[in-house]
Amino acid sequence: MKIITQRLQLEPTQVDDAHFILQLVNTPDWLMNIGDRNVHSVQDAEDYIRTRMLPQYQRLGYGNFTVRELATGNPVGTCGLYDREGLEGIDLGFAFLPQYQRRGYGFESATALMAHARQHWGMQHMKAITLEINTASRKLLEKLGFRLTGPVMLEGDAEELLRYTWTTEE
């Protein structure tokens, strides 16, 4: 399955994306805003994809998508829908390599994924979580139509997160 936008292509993340995932999860922004996933080699990245990404996709039909530039085919980030333990509802998440941030790729990919989720999976509501200090994510969520609904503390997290909610306009 592919989702195509004007500049991007979203495809379910596969084990073949391990080099890219290794790079992404070790960027300063990822480490600060999402956390260390102990992915320090290509083998670690392959295992991470197999154990953390593919099972949800196989179970629900959606999950983590690798976002690529249409023009170059280069992976630039991820955008996905996650069934997170401790968070009621489906969670929209995204992360981009530093050199591809502030180009509108987060908005473009999330908008396309949200539309696909409404049309193909019947999703009427979504959640999103972020750290209070992550102003870029907060601004993007607000631009996407999410509204801040309060703090949330997920099991295993050291810091309180902000919870956002989006509901489709019928």
Secondary structure, DSSP 8 states (H G I E B T S, - for coil): --EE-SSEEEEE--GGGHHHHHHHTTSHHHHHHT------SHHHHHHHIIIIIHHHHHHHS--EEEEEETTT--EEEEEEEE--TTSSS-EEEEEE-GGGTTSSHHHHHHHHHHHHHHHHH---EEEEEE-TT-HHHHHHHHHTT-EEEEEE--TT-SS-EEEEEEE---
